[in-house]
Amino acid sequence: MKSFIKVLKMIIESFIRVYKVSPFSVLLMLLVSLTGAFYSYANIYFSKLLLNSIVEMNKNIITLSICSIAGFQLIKLIIDFISSLQTVKLSIRFSKKVMRK
């Protein structure tokens, strides 16, 4: 139990340090996590819709499903790219602050 509390304190301290260096990065990482979770569910839903439309031969819904899946993938790709870029910038800034101390 003591080791769990120790690890929890380290997590909180690390979070506070990272938040002090770049609050935008912390918010962006939360956005990436939420987007990833939502993307999974949306992808499942639109894949189901696409398969049902193929069986029913409903061309309008097939097109809508394909466009929706592609749109979600594009949005996720852009958010992941921004997140990766921000992570690199954050680690550079964090390492500079740690090296100064």
C-alpha positions as CSV (number, residue, x, y, z in Angstrom):
1,M,0.0,0.0,0.0
2,K,2.9,2.3,0.8
3,S,4.4,1.8,-2.7
4,F,1.0,2.6,-4.3
5,I,0.8,5.9,-2.4
6,K,4.4,6.7,-3.3
7,V,3.6,6.1,-7.0
8,L,0.5,8.2,-6.8
9,K,2.4,11.1,-5.3
10,M,5.0,10.8,-8.1
11,I,2.2,10.9,-10.7
12,I,0.7,14.0,-9.2
13,E,4.0,15.7,-8.9
14,S,4.9,14.9,-12.5
15,F,1.5,16.1,-13.7
16,I,2.0,19.4,-11.8
17,R,5.5,19.9,-13.3
18,V,4.3,19.2,-16.8
19,Y,1.3,21.5,-16.3
20,K,3.5,24.3,-15.1
21,V,5.8,23.9,-18.2
22,S,2.9,23.9,-20.7
23,P,-0.8,23.9,-19.7
24,F,-1.7,23.7,-23.4
25,S,0.0,20.4,-23.8
26,V,-1.9,18.9,-20.9
27,L,-5.2,20.0,-22.4
28,L,-4.1,18.8,-25.8
29,M,-3.3,15.3,-24.4
30,L,-6.7,15.2,-22.7
31,L,-8.3,16.1,-26.0
32,V,-6.3,13.4,-27.8
33,S,-7.4,10.8,-25.3
34,L,-11.1,11.8,-25.6
35,T,-10.9,12.0,-29.3
36,G,-9.3,8.5,-29.5
37,A,-12.1,7.0,-27.4
38,F,-14.9,8.8,-29.4
39,Y,-13.2,7.8,-32.7
40,S,-13.4,4.1,-31.8
41,Y,-17.1,4.2,-31.1
42,A,-17.8,6.4,-34.1
43,N,-15.8,4.1,-36.3
44,I,-17.8,1.1,-35.1
45,Y,-21.1,2.8,-35.6
46,F,-20.3,4.1,-39.1
47,S,-18.9,0.7,-40.1
48,K,-22.1,-1.0,-39.0
49,L,-24.1,1.6,-40.9
50,L,-22.0,1.1,-44.0
51,L,-22.4,-2.7,-43.9
52,N,-26.2,-2.4,-43.4
53,S,-26.3,0.0,-46.3
54,I,-24.4,-2.3,-48.6
55,V,-26.8,-5.1,-47.8
56,E,-29.8,-2.8,-48.5
57,M,-28.0,-1.2,-51.5
58,N,-28.8,2.3,-50.2
59,K,-26.2,4.4,-52.1
60,N,-26.9,7.7,-50.2
61,I,-26.1,6.1,-46.8
62,I,-23.1,4.2,-48.3
63,T,-21.7,7.6,-49.4
64,L,-22.5,9.3,-46.1
65,S,-20.9,6.4,-44.1
66,I,-17.7,6.4,-46.2
67,C,-17.4,10.2,-46.0
68,S,-18.0,10.1,-42.2
69,I,-15.4,7.5,-41.6
70,A,-12.8,9.3,-43.8
71,G,-13.7,12.6,-42.0
72,F,-13.2,11.1,-38.6
73,Q,-9.9,9.6,-39.7
74,L,-8.7,12.9,-41.0
75,I,-9.6,14.8,-37.8
76,K,-7.9,12.1,-35.7
77,L,-4.8,12.3,-37.9
78,I,-4.6,16.1,-37.6
79,I,-5.1,16.0,-33.8
80,D,-2.4,13.2,-33.5
81,F,0.0,15.2,-35.6
82,I,-0.5,18.3,-33.5
83,S,-0.1,16.2,-30.3
84,S,3.1,14.7,-31.5
85,L,4.6,18.1,-32.4
86,Q,3.5,19.5,-29.1
87,T,5.0,16.5,-27.2
88,V,8.4,17.1,-28.9
89,K,8.3,20.8,-28.0
90,L,7.2,20.0,-24.4
91,S,10.0,17.5,-23.9
92,I,12.6,20.0,-25.2
93,R,11.3,22.8,-22.9
94,F,11.0,20.4,-20.0
95,S,14.6,19.2,-20.4
96,K,15.9,22.7,-20.6
97,K,14.1,23.6,-17.3
98,V,15.4,20.5,-15.6
99,M,19.0,21.1,-16.8
100,R,18.9,24.7,-15.5
101,K,18.2,23.5,-11.9
